[in-house]
Amino acid sequence: MSIKQAQGDLGIFGTDPGSVIAIKVLGIFVIMVVMTLLTIWAERRIVGRMQMRIGPNRVGPFGLLQSLMDGIKLALKEEIIPKGVHFAVYAIAPVIAVTAAFLTFAVIPFGPEVSILGHVTPLQLTDFPVSVLYVLAVASVGIYGIVLAGWSSGSIYPLLGGLRSSAQMISYEIAMGLSFVAVFLYAQSMSTSQIVAAQEPMWYIVLLLPSFIIYTTAMVGETNRAPFDLPEAEGELVAGFHTEYSSLKFALFFLAEYINMVTVSALATTLFLGGWRAPWPISLWDQANVGWWPMIWFFGKVFTFIFVFIWLRGTLPRLRYDQFMKFGWKVLIPVSIVWILIVAIARYLRSTGGVESRNLLIAASAALLLVVMISYALDLRRKKSDELETDRLAIAATQEFDPFAAGFPVPPMPGQVAQPSRHSVIAVQSPAAKVGITMEVTEEN
Protein backbone atom coordinates (compact mmCIF):
# COMPACT_ATOMS: atom_id res chain seq x y z
CA MET A 1 0.00 0.00 0.00
CA SER A 2 1.46 3.33 -1.04
CA ILE A 3 1.84 6.40 1.17
CA LYS A 4 -0.63 8.36 -0.97
CA GLN A 5 -3.32 5.73 -0.64
CA ALA A 6 -2.71 5.36 3.11
CA GLN A 7 -3.22 9.11 3.55
CA GLY A 8 -6.25 9.19 1.26
CA ASP A 9 -4.66 11.54 -1.29
CA LEU A 10 -7.18 12.49 -3.98
CA GLY A 11 -4.39 13.28 -6.44
CA ILE A 12 -4.16 9.59 -7.40
CA PHE A 13 -7.58 9.74 -9.07
CA GLY A 14 -8.19 10.96 -12.59
CA THR A 15 -4.81 9.91 -13.97
CA ASP A 16 -5.72 6.43 -15.26
CA PRO A 17 -5.56 5.64 -18.99
CA GLY A 18 -8.78 4.93 -20.85
CA SER A 19 -8.23 1.18 -20.91
CA VAL A 20 -7.95 1.00 -17.11
CA ILE A 21 -11.06 3.16 -16.68
CA ALA A 22 -12.98 0.89 -19.06
CA ILE A 23 -11.89 -2.18 -17.07
CA LYS A 24 -13.02 -0.54 -13.82
CA VAL A 25 -16.41 0.44 -15.25
CA LEU A 26 -16.98 -3.02 -16.68
CA GLY A 27 -15.81 -4.61 -13.43
CA ILE A 28 -18.27 -2.56 -11.35
CA PHE A 29 -21.12 -3.45 -13.71
CA VAL A 30 -20.31 -7.17 -13.62
CA ILE A 31 -19.87 -7.16 -9.85
CA MET A 32 -23.23 -5.44 -9.36
CA VAL A 33 -25.09 -7.88 -11.62
CA VAL A 34 -23.43 -10.96 -10.10
CA MET A 35 -24.02 -9.73 -6.55
CA THR A 36 -27.66 -9.07 -7.41
CA LEU A 37 -28.10 -12.63 -8.67
CA LEU A 38 -26.36 -14.04 -5.58
CA THR A 39 -28.39 -11.81 -3.24
CA ILE A 40 -31.71 -12.95 -4.75
CA TRP A 41 -30.61 -16.59 -4.49
CA ALA A 42 -29.39 -16.11 -0.91
CA GLU A 43 -32.62 -14.38 0.12
CA ARG A 44 -34.77 -17.19 -1.23
CA ARG A 45 -32.59 -19.86 0.37
CA ILE A 46 -32.23 -18.16 3.77
CA VAL A 47 -35.88 -17.17 4.07
CA GLY A 48 -36.80 -20.69 2.96
CA ARG A 49 -34.73 -22.16 5.78
CA MET A 50 -36.28 -19.71 8.25
CA GLN A 51 -39.72 -20.91 7.14
CA MET A 52 -38.67 -24.58 7.15
CA ARG A 53 -38.61 -24.81 3.36
CA ILE A 54 -35.81 -25.80 0.97
CA GLY A 55 -35.77 -22.87 -1.43
CA PRO A 56 -34.42 -23.01 -5.01
CA ASN A 57 -32.32 -26.15 -5.56
CA ARG A 58 -33.06 -27.33 -9.11
CA VAL A 59 -31.37 -25.00 -11.60
CA GLY A 60 -27.60 -25.28 -11.30
CA PRO A 61 -25.63 -26.52 -8.29
CA PHE A 62 -27.55 -25.64 -5.08
CA GLY A 63 -29.95 -23.68 -7.28
CA LEU A 64 -27.36 -20.95 -7.96
CA LEU A 65 -28.60 -20.36 -11.52
CA GLN A 66 -32.23 -19.89 -10.50
CA SER A 67 -31.94 -16.09 -10.36
CA LEU A 68 -30.36 -16.00 -13.83
CA MET A 69 -33.16 -18.13 -15.25
CA ASP A 70 -35.76 -15.90 -13.60
CA GLY A 71 -34.14 -12.85 -15.23
CA ILE A 72 -34.18 -14.48 -18.65
CA LYS A 73 -37.82 -15.49 -18.16
CA LEU A 74 -38.79 -11.91 -17.25
CA ALA A 75 -36.99 -10.52 -20.29
CA LEU A 76 -38.78 -12.94 -22.65
CA LYS A 77 -42.26 -12.55 -21.20
CA GLU A 78 -44.95 -10.63 -23.07
CA GLU A 79 -45.18 -7.01 -21.95
CA ILE A 80 -48.61 -5.72 -20.97
CA ILE A 81 -49.07 -1.93 -21.01
CA PRO A 82 -52.35 -0.49 -19.69
CA LYS A 83 -54.23 2.03 -21.83
CA GLY A 84 -54.20 4.86 -19.31
CA VAL A 85 -50.42 5.19 -18.88
CA HIS A 86 -48.31 8.20 -19.79
CA PHE A 87 -46.06 6.12 -22.02
CA ALA A 88 -42.93 8.35 -22.14
CA VAL A 89 -42.71 8.64 -18.34
CA TYR A 90 -43.87 5.03 -17.90
CA ALA A 91 -40.95 3.82 -20.04
CA ILE A 92 -38.23 6.06 -18.59
CA ALA A 93 -39.06 5.52 -14.89
CA PRO A 94 -37.40 2.07 -14.50
CA VAL A 95 -34.37 3.31 -16.45
CA ILE A 96 -33.95 6.20 -13.99
CA ALA A 97 -34.19 3.85 -11.01
CA VAL A 98 -31.63 1.32 -12.26
CA THR A 99 -29.20 3.94 -13.65
CA ALA A 100 -29.07 5.80 -10.34
CA ALA A 101 -28.48 2.49 -8.56
CA PHE A 102 -25.41 1.77 -10.72
CA LEU A 103 -23.98 5.30 -10.49
CA THR A 104 -23.79 5.34 -6.69
CA PHE A 105 -21.11 2.63 -6.70
CA ALA A 106 -18.63 4.80 -8.64
CA VAL A 107 -17.10 6.33 -5.48
CA ILE A 108 -16.98 3.19 -3.31
CA PRO A 109 -13.36 2.06 -2.59
CA PHE A 110 -12.79 -1.69 -3.01
CA GLY A 111 -9.16 -1.71 -1.90
CA PRO A 112 -5.76 0.01 -2.01
CA GLU A 113 -3.58 0.55 -5.06
CA VAL A 114 -2.99 -2.44 -7.33
CA SER A 115 -1.46 -3.03 -10.74
CA ILE A 116 -3.86 -3.25 -13.72
CA LEU A 117 -2.29 -3.68 -17.18
CA GLY A 118 1.02 -2.54 -15.69
CA HIS A 119 -0.51 0.70 -14.37
CA VAL A 120 -0.69 1.31 -10.61
CA THR A 121 -4.21 2.48 -9.77
CA PRO A 122 -6.54 2.44 -6.73
CA LEU A 123 -9.37 -0.09 -6.60
CA GLN A 124 -11.92 2.69 -6.94
CA LEU A 125 -13.40 4.27 -10.05
CA THR A 126 -13.19 7.86 -8.85
CA ASP A 127 -13.27 10.05 -5.77
CA PHE A 128 -13.59 13.74 -4.97
CA PRO A 129 -13.90 15.92 -1.84
CA VAL A 130 -17.70 15.52 -1.54
CA SER A 131 -18.19 11.96 -2.79
CA VAL A 132 -20.52 10.98 0.09
CA LEU A 133 -22.82 13.87 -0.83
CA TYR A 134 -22.72 12.57 -4.40
CA VAL A 135 -24.07 9.23 -3.15
CA LEU A 136 -26.92 11.00 -1.34
CA ALA A 137 -27.73 13.11 -4.40
CA VAL A 138 -27.82 10.14 -6.80
CA ALA A 139 -29.89 8.08 -4.36
CA SER A 140 -32.40 10.94 -4.19
CA VAL A 141 -32.63 11.01 -7.98
CA GLY A 142 -33.32 7.26 -7.97
CA ILE A 143 -36.49 7.90 -5.94
CA TYR A 144 -37.86 9.85 -8.91
CA GLY A 145 -37.99 6.60 -10.87
CA ILE A 146 -40.33 5.11 -8.27
CA VAL A 147 -42.48 8.24 -7.94
CA LEU A 148 -42.80 8.69 -11.71
CA ALA A 149 -43.63 5.00 -12.15
CA GLY A 150 -46.51 5.35 -9.70
CA TRP A 151 -47.81 8.53 -11.31
CA SER A 152 -47.50 7.44 -14.95
CA SER A 153 -49.26 4.10 -14.46
CA GLY A 154 -52.68 5.75 -14.37
CA SER A 155 -53.85 3.55 -11.50
CA ILE A 156 -54.67 4.36 -7.89
CA TYR A 157 -52.51 1.70 -6.23
CA PRO A 158 -49.26 2.62 -8.02
CA LEU A 159 -49.98 6.29 -7.30
CA LEU A 160 -50.36 5.59 -3.58
CA GLY A 161 -47.13 3.56 -3.65
CA GLY A 162 -45.28 6.43 -5.34
CA LEU A 163 -46.58 8.93 -2.78
CA ARG A 164 -45.53 6.66 0.06
CA SER A 165 -42.08 6.36 -1.46
CA SER A 166 -41.65 10.14 -1.69
CA ALA A 167 -42.72 10.58 1.95
CA GLN A 168 -40.41 7.76 2.97
CA MET A 169 -37.49 9.35 1.12
CA ILE A 170 -38.06 12.73 2.79
CA SER A 171 -38.32 11.19 6.26
CA TYR A 172 -35.41 8.75 6.21
CA GLU A 173 -33.09 10.65 3.87
CA ILE A 174 -32.86 13.36 6.55
CA ALA A 175 -31.91 10.85 9.23
CA MET A 176 -29.39 9.22 6.89
CA GLY A 177 -27.77 12.55 6.03
CA LEU A 178 -27.57 13.54 9.70
CA SER A 179 -25.87 10.24 10.54
CA PHE A 180 -23.12 11.16 8.05
CA VAL A 181 -22.41 14.51 9.73
CA ALA A 182 -20.73 12.87 12.73
CA VAL A 183 -18.47 10.92 10.37
CA PHE A 184 -17.57 14.11 8.50
CA LEU A 185 -16.76 15.91 11.76
CA TYR A 186 -14.51 13.13 13.00
CA ALA A 187 -12.82 12.28 9.69
CA GLN A 188 -12.67 15.96 8.63
CA SER A 189 -13.48 14.89 5.09
CA MET A 190 -16.39 13.89 2.84
CA SER A 191 -14.22 11.76 0.56
CA THR A 192 -14.80 8.01 0.81
CA SER A 193 -11.13 7.12 0.39
CA GLN A 194 -10.07 9.63 3.07
CA ILE A 195 -12.75 8.36 5.46
CA VAL A 196 -11.40 4.82 5.03
CA ALA A 197 -7.85 6.10 5.63
CA ALA A 198 -9.00 7.90 8.81
CA GLN A 199 -10.28 4.60 10.26
CA GLU A 200 -6.89 2.92 10.30
CA PRO A 201 -6.45 3.18 14.10
CA MET A 202 -10.10 2.44 14.99
CA TRP A 203 -13.30 1.82 13.06
CA TYR A 204 -16.06 4.39 13.43
CA ILE A 205 -18.57 1.74 14.50
CA VAL A 206 -16.83 1.95 17.89
CA LEU A 207 -16.43 5.72 18.13
CA LEU A 208 -19.71 6.66 16.41
CA LEU A 209 -22.02 3.80 17.38
CA PRO A 210 -25.23 5.93 17.47
CA SER A 211 -24.49 7.16 13.94
CA PHE A 212 -24.04 3.57 12.79
CA ILE A 213 -27.35 2.48 14.34
CA ILE A 214 -29.18 5.46 12.83
CA TYR A 215 -27.69 4.84 9.39
CA THR A 216 -28.41 1.10 9.35
CA THR A 217 -32.02 1.81 10.32
CA ALA A 218 -32.41 4.56 7.73
CA MET A 219 -30.82 2.49 4.97
CA VAL A 220 -33.50 -0.19 5.40
CA GLY A 221 -36.16 2.49 4.98
CA GLU A 222 -34.29 4.06 2.07
CA THR A 223 -34.25 0.78 0.13
CA ASN A 224 -37.95 0.02 0.76
CA ARG A 225 -37.14 -3.24 2.50
CA ALA A 226 -39.15 -4.99 5.21
CA PRO A 227 -40.31 -3.89 7.74
CA PHE A 228 -40.31 -0.55 5.85
CA ASP A 229 -41.56 -1.86 2.48
CA LEU A 230 -44.67 0.33 2.50
CA PRO A 231 -44.38 1.58 -1.13
CA GLU A 232 -44.92 -1.98 -2.38
CA ALA A 233 -47.12 -3.39 0.38
CA GLU A 234 -48.80 -6.30 -1.38
CA GLY A 235 -51.47 -6.66 1.31
CA GLU A 236 -52.65 -3.08 0.74
CA LEU A 237 -51.47 -1.88 -2.68
CA VAL A 238 -51.27 -5.13 -4.72
CA ALA A 239 -47.60 -4.47 -5.54
CA GLY A 240 -47.33 -0.73 -5.05
CA PHE A 241 -45.59 1.51 -7.54
CA HIS A 242 -44.76 -1.28 -10.02
CA THR A 243 -48.22 -2.91 -10.09
CA GLU A 244 -48.76 -2.05 -13.77
CA TYR A 245 -45.25 -3.11 -14.89
CA SER A 246 -44.32 -6.43 -16.44
CA SER A 247 -41.57 -8.15 -18.41
CA LEU A 248 -38.23 -6.32 -18.69
CA LYS A 249 -39.40 -3.06 -17.11
CA PHE A 250 -40.41 -4.90 -13.95
CA ALA A 251 -37.04 -6.69 -13.99
CA LEU A 252 -35.29 -3.29 -14.00
CA PHE A 253 -37.13 -2.25 -10.83
CA PHE A 254 -36.23 -5.58 -9.29
CA LEU A 255 -32.59 -5.09 -10.26
CA ALA A 256 -32.54 -1.53 -8.88
CA GLU A 257 -33.84 -2.64 -5.47
CA TYR A 258 -31.14 -5.26 -5.00
CA ILE A 259 -28.36 -3.03 -6.34
CA ASN A 260 -29.45 -0.39 -3.82
CA MET A 261 -29.15 -3.00 -1.09
CA VAL A 262 -25.55 -3.67 -2.14
CA THR A 263 -24.79 0.05 -2.44
CA VAL A 264 -26.04 1.06 1.01
CA SER A 265 -24.26 -1.96 2.51
CA ALA A 266 -21.02 -0.93 0.78
CA LEU A 267 -21.45 2.65 2.02
CA ALA A 268 -22.02 1.43 5.59
CA THR A 269 -18.86 -0.67 5.28
CA THR A 270 -16.91 2.33 4.00
CA LEU A 271 -18.09 4.80 6.62
CA PHE A 272 -18.24 2.66 9.75
CA LEU A 273 -16.44 -0.70 9.29
CA GLY A 274 -13.09 0.49 8.00
CA GLY A 275 -13.91 -0.05 4.34
CA TRP A 276 -11.57 -2.57 2.76
CA ARG A 277 -9.35 -2.86 5.83
CA ALA A 278 -9.06 -6.33 7.32
CA PRO A 279 -10.78 -7.03 10.65
CA TRP A 280 -8.86 -8.12 13.71
CA PRO A 281 -7.07 -10.57 14.04
CA ILE A 282 -6.57 -10.85 10.27
CA SER A 283 -5.16 -7.30 10.35
CA LEU A 284 -2.15 -8.63 12.31
CA TRP A 285 -0.96 -10.24 9.07
CA ASP A 286 1.37 -7.85 7.25
CA GLN A 287 -0.10 -8.57 3.80
CA ALA A 288 -3.76 -8.33 4.88
CA ASN A 289 -4.26 -4.79 3.55
CA VAL A 290 -2.03 -5.08 0.47
CA GLY A 291 -2.88 -6.02 -3.10
CA TRP A 292 -6.14 -7.78 -3.95
CA TRP A 293 -6.75 -9.29 -0.51
CA PRO A 294 -8.73 -6.28 0.81
CA MET A 295 -11.53 -7.02 -1.71
CA ILE A 296 -12.25 -10.22 0.23
CA TRP A 297 -12.64 -8.33 3.53
CA PHE A 298 -14.73 -5.64 1.83
CA PHE A 299 -17.25 -7.99 0.23
CA GLY A 300 -17.35 -10.13 3.37
CA LYS A 301 -18.59 -7.08 5.30
CA VAL A 302 -21.05 -6.21 2.52
CA PHE A 303 -22.56 -9.70 2.53
CA THR A 304 -22.90 -9.47 6.31
CA PHE A 305 -25.15 -6.42 5.87
CA ILE A 306 -27.09 -8.18 3.11
CA PHE A 307 -27.69 -11.12 5.45
CA VAL A 308 -29.13 -8.66 7.98
CA PHE A 309 -31.48 -7.32 5.27
CA ILE A 310 -32.67 -10.87 4.57
CA TRP A 311 -32.94 -11.69 8.27
CA LEU A 312 -35.16 -8.67 8.86
CA ARG A 313 -37.44 -9.62 5.98
CA GLY A 314 -37.88 -13.14 7.30
CA THR A 315 -38.44 -12.01 10.89
CA LEU A 316 -40.28 -8.69 11.26
CA PRO A 317 -43.81 -7.81 10.14
CA ARG A 318 -44.53 -4.64 8.16
CA LEU A 319 -45.05 -1.50 10.22
CA ARG A 320 -48.20 0.57 10.05
CA TYR A 321 -47.74 3.80 8.17
CA ASP A 322 -48.26 5.99 11.26
CA GLN A 323 -45.69 3.93 13.19
CA PHE A 324 -43.26 4.26 10.33
CA MET A 325 -43.52 8.07 10.08
CA LYS A 326 -43.51 8.52 13.86
CA PHE A 327 -40.31 6.50 14.18
CA GLY A 328 -38.56 8.53 11.50
CA TRP A 329 -39.57 12.03 12.65
CA LYS A 330 -39.81 11.58 16.43
CA VAL A 331 -36.97 9.13 17.09
CA LEU A 332 -34.29 8.98 14.40
CA ILE A 333 -34.06 12.70 13.54
CA PRO A 334 -34.04 14.08 17.15
CA VAL A 335 -31.48 11.47 18.26
CA SER A 336 -29.32 12.33 15.22
CA ILE A 337 -29.35 16.05 16.06
CA VAL A 338 -28.43 15.43 19.71
CA TRP A 339 -25.62 13.10 18.68
CA ILE A 340 -24.22 15.65 16.22
CA LEU A 341 -24.03 18.22 19.02
CA ILE A 342 -22.17 15.73 21.23
CA VAL A 343 -19.66 14.93 18.47
CA ALA A 344 -19.12 18.62 17.70
CA ILE A 345 -18.44 19.38 21.38
CA ALA A 346 -16.05 16.43 21.61
CA ARG A 347 -14.12 17.61 18.54
CA TYR A 348 -13.91 21.13 19.94
CA LEU A 349 -12.60 19.92 23.28
CA ARG A 350 -9.99 17.83 21.52
CA SER A 351 -8.84 20.77 19.39
CA THR A 352 -8.45 22.91 22.52
CA GLY A 353 -6.60 20.15 24.38
CA GLY A 354 -9.30 19.75 27.03
CA VAL A 355 -10.08 16.01 27.03
CA GLU A 356 -9.51 12.97 24.88
CA SER A 357 -12.40 12.94 22.41
CA ARG A 358 -12.29 9.17 21.94
CA ASN A 359 -13.15 8.43 25.57
CA LEU A 360 -15.75 11.20 25.62
CA LEU A 361 -17.47 9.86 22.49
CA ILE A 362 -17.62 6.31 23.81
CA ALA A 363 -19.11 7.52 27.09
CA ALA A 364 -21.56 9.80 25.26
CA SER A 365 -22.60 6.93 22.98
CA ALA A 366 -23.37 4.72 25.96
CA ALA A 367 -25.30 7.53 27.68
CA LEU A 368 -27.33 8.34 24.56
CA LEU A 369 -28.20 4.69 23.96
CA LEU A 370 -29.21 4.37 27.62
CA VAL A 371 -31.52 7.36 27.32
CA VAL A 372 -33.12 5.93 24.17
CA MET A 373 -33.62 2.53 25.86
CA ILE A 374 -35.19 4.15 28.94
CA SER A 375 -37.47 6.23 26.74
CA TYR A 376 -38.48 3.10 24.84
CA ALA A 377 -39.17 1.24 28.10
CA LEU A 378 -41.33 4.11 29.38
CA ASP A 379 -43.22 4.17 26.09
CA LEU A 380 -43.88 0.42 26.36
CA ARG A 381 -45.04 0.89 29.95
CA ARG A 382 -47.43 3.65 28.89
CA LYS A 383 -48.83 1.48 26.08
CA LYS A 384 -49.28 -1.41 28.52
CA SER A 385 -51.13 0.88 30.90
CA ASP A 386 -53.37 2.08 28.08
CA GLU A 387 -54.12 -1.51 27.09
CA LEU A 388 -55.05 -2.43 30.66
CA GLU A 389 -57.36 0.58 30.89
CA THR A 390 -58.95 -0.39 27.57
CA ASP A 391 -59.49 -3.95 28.84
CA ARG A 392 -61.04 -2.63 32.05
CA LEU A 393 -63.47 -0.47 30.12
CA ALA A 394 -64.31 -3.37 27.85
CA ILE A 395 -65.08 -5.61 30.84
CA ALA A 396 -67.23 -2.88 32.39
CA ALA A 397 -69.07 -2.43 29.12
CA THR A 398 -70.04 -6.11 29.00
CA GLN A 399 -71.97 -5.90 32.31
CA GLU A 400 -75.74 -6.20 32.17
CA PHE A 401 -77.45 -3.06 30.97
CA ASP A 402 -81.24 -2.66 31.04
CA PRO A 403 -82.25 0.28 28.87
CA PHE A 404 -85.63 0.48 30.74
CA ALA A 405 -84.17 0.37 34.26
CA ALA A 406 -85.17 4.01 34.91
CA GLY A 407 -88.67 3.56 33.50
CA PHE A 408 -87.93 5.07 30.11
CA PRO A 409 -85.61 3.94 27.30
CA VAL A 410 -81.94 4.98 27.60
CA PRO A 411 -79.51 4.27 24.73
CA PRO A 412 -76.45 2.18 25.68
CA MET A 413 -73.01 3.72 26.00
CA PRO A 414 -70.34 2.76 23.45
CA GLY A 415 -69.33 -0.82 24.06
CA GLN A 416 -72.36 -1.69 26.20
CA VAL A 417 -74.78 -4.39 25.10
CA ALA A 418 -78.47 -3.97 25.94
CA GLN A 419 -79.91 -7.01 27.75
CA PRO A 420 -83.39 -8.34 26.79
CA SER A 421 -86.19 -7.05 29.00
CA ARG A 422 -89.97 -7.51 29.22
CA HIS A 423 -90.41 -4.73 26.70
CA SER A 424 -88.05 -6.31 24.16
CA VAL A 425 -89.44 -7.59 20.91
CA ILE A 426 -87.90 -10.46 19.01
CA ALA A 427 -88.60 -11.87 15.55
CA VAL A 428 -89.29 -15.56 15.05
CA GLN A 429 -89.15 -16.94 11.53
CA SER A 430 -90.91 -20.16 10.55
CA PRO A 431 -88.48 -22.44 8.71
CA ALA A 432 -91.26 -24.09 6.78
CA ALA A 433 -93.39 -21.17 5.70
CA LYS A 434 -90.56 -18.62 5.61
CA VAL A 435 -92.98 -16.18 7.23
CA GLY A 436 -91.83 -13.69 9.86
CA ILE A 437 -93.90 -13.74 13.06
CA THR A 438 -93.38 -11.02 15.65
CA MET A 439 -94.48 -11.45 19.24
CA GLU A 440 -93.94 -9.59 22.50
CA VAL A 441 -92.03 -11.35 25.24
CA THR A 442 -93.19 -10.50 28.76
CA GLU A 443 -92.08 -11.68 32.14
CA GLU A 444 -95.30 -13.71 32.52
CA ASN A 445 -94.55 -15.63 29.28
N, C-alpha and C positions, 0 to 999 in steps of 0.2 A: 504494500500500500504506500503510495507516494505521500510526500509531505503536503502537497496541495490538496489532495483528496482528504487527508486526515483533518485538515483545517477547514474543509468545506469551501475552498476557493472557487468562485464562480467563473474565473478566467479560463478554466479547463473546458467550458462548454462553448459550443459554437465554432469550434475549430476542426471538426471532423470532416473528412472528405465525403462526397456524395454517396459513394458505395457503402461506407460504414453507416451513414444515416439511413440508407435504404434497408440495410440489414437490421438495424434497430427497430425501424417502423414495422417491418415484416415480422420480426420476432415478437414485438408487443401484440400485434394482431393475432398471431398464431397462439401465443400464450393465453390471451383472453378467450379465444374460441375453445381451446382445449380445456381450460379451467372451467368454462361454462358447462361443457359436456360432462366433465368429472363431477362438478358440483350438483348438477341435476341427478346424475346417477347416485352420488353419495346421499343426497336428500331422500331419494326414493328407497334406498337400501336401509338407511338409518331409521327413518320414520317407520318403515315396514317392520324392522326389528322391535322398535318401541311399541308397535301395535300387534306384536306377535304374528307378523306375516313374514314372507320370504323376500318380497321385492323382486325387481327384474333380475333374472338369472338365465335367460334363454339365448339372447343374441350376444355372441361373443363370450369370452371367458369371464365368468362371474357377472355376466350381463353388462359388461363395460361398453358395448357398442349400442345399447338400447337407446341412449340419448341421440346418437348420430342417426339411427334409423327413424326416430321420431321427428328429427329435423328434416330429413329427406321426405318423410310422409307429409309433413306440413307444407313443404315447398311444392309438392306435386298435387295437393288437394285442390279441388275446384274452389275458386274464390266467389263468395256471395257478397254483393254490394247492395245495401238497401236503396230504395228510390229517393228517400229524403235526405241523403247525405250531401254535404258541401264537398264535392269530389276532390278539389285541389288541396284543401286543408286535410281532408280525410286521408289522402295519399301521402302527404308530407309529414304528418304527425309521427308515425312510427320511425321514419328516417331521422327526425330531430332527436327522438329519444335514444336511439341506438348510437347515433353519431356522438352525442354528448357523452354517452357512457364510455366510448372508446377514447375520446380526447382527454378525459381526466387522468388517464394513466401515463400521459406523456411526461409528467414531472415527478413520478415515483422512482426513487433510487433502488435498484436491484442489488447493487454491490459496489465495490471500489473500482479502481482502474484495472482494466485487463487489456490484453492484446487481441485485436480483431483485424485480420488481414495485414498483420505487421504494424498496425497503428495503435498506439496506446490511447485508450478512451475510457471514460467512466461508464459503468453499466446503468446508464440513465439517458433518456433521449435528450432532454434539455432541462434547464433550471434557470431561474432568475430571482431577483430579490423578493418578489411577492408571489411565489409559486403556489403557496397554500391558498391565497385569495383567488388565484386562477382556478383552483379546484372548486371552491365555493361558487364562483361565477358560472362555470360550465355546468355544475350540478343544478344550479337554479335554472339555466336555460333548458336542461333536460326535462324539467317539470312542465315546460310549455308543450312538449310533445303529448304528455298525458292530458293536460287541460284541453288542448285543441282537439285531441281525439274524442274526448267526451262531448265537446260542443258540436263538432262537425258531423257526428253520427246521426243527429236528428232524432234522438230517442231520449226518453226521460231518464232511464237508468244510467246510461253513459254520462249524461250531463251531471247527474248527482255525483257520480264517481269523480268526474273532473273537478267539480267544486270542492269536494272533500279533499282531493289531492292538493289543490291550491291552498286551502286552509291549513292542511297538514304541513306543507312546505313553509308557510309563513311562521307557524308555531315552532316547529322543531329546527328550522334553519337558524333561527335566532339563538336557540340554546347551543346548537353546534358551533356557530361562530363565536359565541362567548366562551365556550370551552377551549377554543384555540388561543384566546387572548393570553391566558396564563402561560401557555407554551411560548408564545412570542416574547412575553416579558422575561421569562427565565432564559430562553435561548438567545434573546436579543437579535432575532432574525426571523423572517418569514420564508426563507428558502428551505426546501426540504432537505437538500444535501447538508446545509449548515446545521439544521436541527438534529440530523443524525449524528453529525460530528460532535455536537455539544453534549450528546448523551454517552460519550465514551466512558466517563467515570461512573455514571449512574443513570439508569433509565428513568424517564419521567413518570412512569407508572408508580414509582415509589415516591418521588417528590411531589407530584401533582395528581394524586389518586382521585380527588373529587372531580378534576377535569376529565380524567379517563372514564369515570363512571358516567358523567354527564354525556360525554361524546358517544360512548357505546350505546347508551339509551337512545340518544337522538339519531344515531345512524340506523337503528332499527326502524324508527319512524320515518326517516328520510327515504329508505328503500321500500317502503310500503310492505314490510314483512310482518308476520304475526308476532305479537298480538296487536300490531298497529296497521293491519292490512285493510283498513276501512275503505279506501278507494275502490277495492275490488271484492267487497264483501259478498260472497256468493249467496248467503242466506238472506240478504236484503236487496242487493242490486244485480242479481243474476251473475254477472262477472265484472260489473263496474264499468270503468272507462273503455274497456276493449270488448264490450258485449257484442257489438256489431262488426267486429273484425274476424277474419278467417284467413286460412292459407298462410302465405308468406308474410303478410302484414302482421298477423297475430304472432308469428314466430319472431319477428323483429322486437315486438314488445317483450316477449318472453326472454329473448337474448339480452335486451337492455336491463331487465330486472336482475338477472344473475351477474351481468358484468358490473352493475352498480354494487352488488354484494361484494364482489372481489375488490372493487376500487375502494370502498369505505373500509374494508378490512386491511388493505394495503396502507391506506392513510393512517389508520389507527396504529399499525405496526411501525410506521415511519415516525409518528409524533410521540408515541408513548412507550414502545417496546424496543427502542434502539435501532429500528430499521433493520438493515442487513447484518448487524453485529451479532456474533454468536452468543448464546446464553451461557451462563455459568453452569457447569464447570468446563464446557467445551471451550470457552474463551481462554482457558489456561493454556491451550495448545497454541503454539506460536503461529502456525499457518491457518488458524481458524478464520481470520478476517482478511485473508489474502487470496487473490485469484478468483476462481469461480465458486469456491466453497460457500461464500456468504449467500448465494442464491438459494442454497438448501435451507439455511436458517430463516431466510426471509419468507419463503413460501411455506415453511413449516408453521411459522407464526400466522400467516394468512389463513391457512387451512384450519388452524385452531379457532379463529374467529368465525369461519364459515360453519364449523361444527356447532358453535354456539347458536348461530342463526337457525340451523336445522333443529337443534335441541329445543329452542324456544317454540318453533312451529309445532313440534310434536308434543309439547307439554302444556302451553298456556292457551286459554280460550281468548277469543277476540274481545277487546274492551268495548264498552259502550262509547258512543261519540262524546257524551258529556264528560265521562271519565278521562277520555283521551285528551280533550282540550284542557280540562282542569289540571291534569298532570303536567302538561307542557307549560302553561302560563303561570300556574300557582306554585309549582315545585321546581322544575328544571331552571327556568329563567331567574327567579329570585336567588336560588342557591348559587347559580353561576355568577351573578353580580356580586354577592357577598364574597365568594371565593376569589374573584378578581381583585377586590379591595385588599384581601389578606395577602395575596401574592405581591401586589404593588407595594404594600407596606414592608413586606419582608425584603424585597429588592432594594428599597430605599434604605432600610436599616443596614443592609450589607454594604451598600455603596458608601455609607457614612462611617462604617467600621463599628457599628453598635453591637450587633449580635450575628451569629452564624445563621444565615438564612435557611440552610438545609434543615437544621434542627427545628427552627421555628415553623417551617412549612409542614414538616411531619407532624408536629404537635397540633398545628392548626387544622390539618387534614383530619386527624383523629377527633378533635373537638367538633368540627363541622359535621362529620358523619354521625357523631353521638347526638348532636342536636337534631339532625334529620331523623334518626331512629326514634328518639324520644317523641318528636312531633308525630311520627307515624303511629307510635304506640298509643298516644293520646287520641289520635283520630280514630283508631280502631276501637278504643274504649268508648268514645262518644257514640260511634255507630252501634256498638253492642248495647249501650244504654238506650238508644233510640229504638232498637229492635225489641228490647224487653218492654218498653213502654207501649210499643205498637201491639205486642202480644197481649199485654194486660188489657188494653182497650178492646182488643178483639174478643177476649174471654168475657169481659163485661158486657159486650154487645150481644153475646149469644145467650144471656140470661132471659128468662121469660118476660115477655112484654105484652100486656093486655091493653090494646088501644082504647078500650071502653072502661078502664079501671076508674076513671074520674066521672063516669056517667055520660060522657060525650066523646066522640071519636077524636083521637090524637094521633097524628102521623108519627111513625117510628123515626128515631134518630139514625144517621148513617151507620150502617153495620148491624143495626138491631133487626130482629126478625119477629114480626107480629105473630103471637100464638092464637090458635083458633079459640073463639069464645061462643057464647050462646047466640050472638047476633051474626056470626059468620055464615056465609052462604057458600056451599060447595056445589060443583056440577058433577053429576053422575051420568055417564054415557052407557047406553045399552049396547053390548057387543053385537047382539043379533040384529036389532033394528037400526043401529047406528043413529039413534035419536037421542038428543040431549035432554035430560030431565033435571030440572033444578028444584031443590027442596031446601027448606030452612031447618037447620039443626039446632035444637034447643036442649037445655039441660034435662028436661023431662024425657025427651027421646033418647 
